[in-house]
Amino acid sequence: MKPLEGKSALVTGAAGGIGARVAALLEAAGARTTGVDRAPAPACHDSRTVDLSDAAQLASLCADLAASPPDILVNIAGVLPFGLLENQNAEALALCYQVNLVAPAQLMRAVAGPMRQRGRGQIVNIGSGLGSVPYPWFAAYSSSKAGLAALSQALRRELQGSGVVVTHICPRAAKTPLNNAQVNRFLEVMKMQADDPEWVAQRIVRAIVQKRTSLTIGVMEGLFAKVNALAPRLIDSGLAPQVRKARAEFC
């Protein structure tokens, strides 16, 4: 029997570079998936076109989920603004927080009560290593993902003992269209490697199947996150050479 046989899963961002692969692997593990994205999600059994930045569309989706929650909710959809915070316009900032944090919070709110009442369910939030170690030129993205990490932890504590699992996963950079030309150039200048999205998706789905509460992809990334939490000035010093390179390239 497949590990997710008979389970239903809703995946946001299911037409994207990571989301499509996660959805396909969930299907292979036996789940019946519904993809939510601004474009059709062919990797899923069912597809629903929703713009998570649109309040009315998000409210409609939340109402449907509250009435009939899936066994597994996977929040993957995200946007990645790049550049100095002082150069970000208000609309770009609002979009970042809406898609990366507010929409997942609304979807989690919609399913948390019904999942608690039936005594089972899993909420999966895909964060980022940049949420654990906030990076310059990614201030809005880093803070939105840090917020998602805190939200996941708080909800996990609220649901403790209910039978509902909250899973938070921190991938590293991946080779997907989420990275625009500037982001790819930043990775090149910083000599940062981007992971293969299939490899990332496999680890995400494995964590879902195992019902892990948290996963940071990458040994060094996990170490840096711990150091940043305990002694952020050490990370400041370590990043200083990279910041100088970035200023020369992007300012």
C-alpha positions as CSV (number, residue, x, y, z in Angstrom):
1,M,0.0,0.0,0.0
2,K,1.3,3.5,-0.9
3,P,2.1,5.7,2.2
4,L,-0.5,8.3,1.3
5,E,-3.1,6.0,-0.2
6,G,-6.6,7.5,0.2
7,K,-5.4,10.9,1.4
8,S,-6.3,14.2,-0.2
9,A,-3.8,17.0,-0.5
10,L,-4.1,20.6,-1.6
11,V,-0.9,22.2,-2.9
12,T,-0.6,25.9,-3.5
13,G,1.9,27.0,-6.1
14,A,1.3,23.6,-7.8
15,A,2.2,24.9,-11.3
16,G,5.6,26.2,-10.1
17,G,9.1,24.7,-10.2
18,I,8.9,23.0,-6.7
19,G,5.1,22.8,-6.4
20,A,4.6,20.8,-9.6
21,R,7.2,18.2,-8.5
22,V,5.9,18.0,-5.0
23,A,2.3,17.4,-6.3
24,A,3.6,14.7,-8.7
25,L,5.4,12.9,-5.9
26,L,2.4,13.2,-3.6
27,E,0.3,11.6,-6.4
28,A,2.9,8.8,-6.7
29,A,2.7,8.3,-3.0
30,G,-1.1,7.7,-3.3
31,A,-2.6,11.1,-2.5
32,R,-5.2,12.7,-4.6
33,T,-4.0,16.2,-5.2
34,T,-5.7,19.5,-5.9
35,G,-3.4,22.2,-7.3
36,V,-4.0,25.8,-6.6
37,D,-2.1,28.4,-8.7
38,R,-2.7,31.3,-11.1
39,A,-2.2,28.8,-13.9
40,P,-3.5,25.2,-14.4
41,A,-1.5,22.6,-12.5
42,P,-1.3,19.5,-14.8
43,A,0.7,17.5,-12.2
44,C,-2.5,17.4,-10.0
45,H,-5.6,15.3,-10.2
46,D,-7.7,18.4,-9.9
47,S,-6.7,22.0,-10.5
48,R,-8.1,25.3,-9.3
49,T,-7.1,28.7,-10.6
50,V,-6.7,31.1,-7.8
51,D,-4.7,34.3,-7.4
52,L,-3.8,34.3,-3.7
53,S,-3.1,38.0,-3.8
54,D,-6.8,38.6,-4.6
55,A,-8.8,39.0,-1.4
56,A,-12.1,37.7,-2.9
57,Q,-10.5,34.7,-4.5
58,L,-8.6,33.8,-1.3
59,A,-11.7,34.1,0.8
60,S,-13.7,31.8,-1.5
61,L,-10.9,29.2,-1.4
62,C,-10.8,29.5,2.4
63,A,-14.5,29.0,2.7
64,D,-14.4,25.8,0.6
65,L,-11.5,24.4,2.6
66,A,-13.3,25.1,5.9
67,A,-16.3,23.3,4.7
68,S,-14.3,20.3,3.3
69,P,-10.7,20.4,4.5
70,P,-8.1,18.1,2.8
71,D,-6.1,15.6,4.8
72,I,-2.9,17.6,3.9
73,L,-2.5,21.3,3.1
74,V,0.8,22.2,1.5
75,N,1.7,25.9,1.3
76,I,4.3,26.4,-1.4
77,A,3.2,29.4,-3.4
78,G,5.5,32.4,-3.0
79,V,7.1,35.4,-4.6
80,L,10.7,36.5,-4.4
81,P,11.4,40.3,-4.6
82,F,15.0,41.1,-4.9
83,G,16.9,44.4,-4.1
84,L,17.6,46.9,-1.4
85,L,14.5,47.5,0.7
86,E,14.8,51.2,0.1
87,N,14.2,50.5,-3.6
88,Q,11.2,48.2,-3.2
89,N,7.9,49.9,-4.0
90,A,4.9,49.5,-1.7
91,E,3.0,47.3,-4.1
92,A,5.9,44.8,-4.3
93,L,6.2,44.7,-0.5
94,A,2.5,44.2,-0.1
95,L,2.4,41.3,-2.7
96,C,5.4,39.6,-0.9
97,Y,3.7,39.6,2.5
98,Q,0.3,38.7,1.1
99,V,1.4,35.7,-0.9
100,N,4.2,34.4,1.4
101,L,2.6,35.0,4.8
102,V,-1.0,36.3,4.8
103,A,-2.4,33.8,2.4
104,P,-0.8,30.8,4.1
105,A,-2.1,32.1,7.5
106,Q,-5.6,32.4,6.1
107,L,-5.5,28.9,4.6
108,M,-4.1,27.5,7.9
109,R,-6.9,29.3,9.8
110,A,-9.5,27.8,7.5
111,V,-8.4,24.2,8.0
112,A,-7.1,24.2,11.6
113,G,-10.5,24.0,13.3
114,P,-12.0,21.3,11.1
115,M,-8.8,19.2,11.3
116,R,-8.8,19.5,15.1
117,Q,-12.5,18.5,15.2
118,R,-11.9,15.4,13.2
119,G,-8.7,14.6,15.1
120,R,-6.3,14.3,12.1
121,G,-4.6,16.3,9.4
122,Q,-1.3,17.8,8.3
123,I,-0.4,21.4,7.5
124,V,2.9,21.8,5.6
125,N,4.5,25.2,5.2
126,I,7.5,25.6,2.8
127,G,9.7,28.3,4.2
128,S,13.3,29.2,3.2
129,G,16.8,29.2,4.6
130,L,16.6,33.0,4.1
131,G,13.9,33.0,6.8
132,S,16.3,31.4,9.3
133,V,19.3,33.6,8.2
134,P,17.8,36.8,6.9
135,Y,19.9,38.0,3.9
136,P,20.6,41.5,2.6
137,W,18.9,42.3,-0.7
138,F,16.1,39.8,0.4
139,A,14.8,41.7,3.4
140,A,11.1,41.4,2.5
141,Y,11.3,37.8,1.4
142,S,13.4,36.8,4.4
143,S,11.0,38.5,6.9
144,S,8.0,37.0,5.2
145,K,9.5,33.5,5.5
146,A,10.7,34.2,9.1
147,G,7.0,35.0,9.9
148,L,5.9,31.8,8.3
149,A,8.3,29.9,10.5
150,A,7.0,31.6,13.6
151,L,3.4,31.0,12.5
152,S,4.1,27.3,11.9
153,Q,5.7,26.9,15.4
154,A,2.9,28.7,17.2
155,L,0.2,26.7,15.4
156,R,2.0,23.5,16.1
157,R,1.8,24.4,19.8
158,E,-1.8,25.3,19.6
159,L,-2.6,22.0,17.9
160,Q,-0.4,19.8,20.2
161,G,-2.2,16.6,21.2
162,S,-5.0,17.2,18.6
163,G,-3.8,14.7,16.0
164,V,-3.0,17.5,13.6
165,V,0.7,17.7,12.5
166,V,2.3,21.1,11.5
167,T,5.4,20.6,9.3
168,H,7.7,23.5,8.5
169,I,10.4,22.9,5.9
170,C,13.3,25.2,5.0
171,P,14.8,24.5,1.5
172,R,17.9,26.3,0.2
173,A,17.9,28.1,-3.2
174,A,16.6,26.0,-6.0
175,K,16.9,26.2,-9.8
176,T,13.3,27.4,-10.5
177,P,11.7,30.3,-12.4
178,L,11.1,32.0,-9.1
179,N,14.7,33.2,-9.5
180,N,14.8,36.1,-11.9
181,A,18.0,37.2,-13.7
182,Q,19.1,39.4,-10.9
183,V,18.7,36.6,-8.3
184,N,20.6,34.2,-10.5
185,R,23.4,36.8,-10.9
186,F,23.4,37.3,-7.1
187,L,23.8,33.5,-6.6
188,E,26.7,33.6,-9.1
189,V,28.5,36.5,-7.5
190,M,28.1,35.0,-4.0
191,K,29.2,31.6,-5.3
192,M,26.0,30.1,-3.9
193,Q,24.7,26.8,-5.3
194,A,21.1,26.2,-6.2
195,D,19.6,22.8,-5.7
196,D,17.9,20.7,-8.3
197,P,14.1,21.1,-7.7
198,E,13.4,17.4,-8.0
199,W,15.9,16.7,-5.3
200,V,14.2,19.3,-3.1
201,A,10.7,18.0,-3.8
202,Q,11.8,14.5,-2.8
203,R,12.9,15.7,0.6
204,I,9.8,17.7,1.1
205,V,7.5,14.7,0.3
206,R,9.6,12.4,2.5
207,A,9.1,14.8,5.4
208,I,5.4,14.9,4.7
209,V,5.1,11.1,4.7
210,Q,7.2,10.9,7.9
211,K,5.1,13.6,9.5
212,R,8.1,15.5,10.6
213,T,7.5,18.8,12.4
214,S,10.5,20.5,10.9
215,L,13.3,20.1,8.3
216,T,16.1,22.3,7.2
217,I,17.7,21.1,4.0
218,G,21.5,21.3,4.2
219,V,23.8,20.6,7.2
220,M,25.6,24.0,7.0
221,E,22.3,25.8,6.6
222,G,21.0,24.3,9.8
223,L,24.2,25.2,11.6
224,F,24.1,28.8,10.3
225,A,20.5,29.1,11.5
226,K,21.4,28.0,15.0
227,V,24.4,30.4,15.1
228,N,22.2,33.3,13.8
229,A,19.6,32.6,16.5
230,L,22.3,32.6,19.3
231,A,24.9,35.0,18.0
232,P,23.7,37.1,15.0
233,R,26.8,39.3,15.1
234,L,28.9,36.3,14.1
235,I,26.7,36.0,11.0
236,D,27.1,39.7,10.4
237,S,30.9,39.3,10.3
238,G,30.7,36.3,8.1
239,L,28.4,38.0,5.6
240,A,30.4,41.2,5.4
241,P,32.6,40.2,2.5
242,Q,29.5,39.0,0.5
243,V,27.8,42.3,1.3
244,R,30.7,44.2,-0.1
245,K,30.6,42.2,-3.3
246,A,26.8,42.7,-3.6
247,R,27.2,46.4,-3.1
248,A,29.7,46.6,-5.9
249,E,27.5,44.6,-8.2
250,F,23.9,45.7,-7.4
251,C,24.1,49.3,-5.9
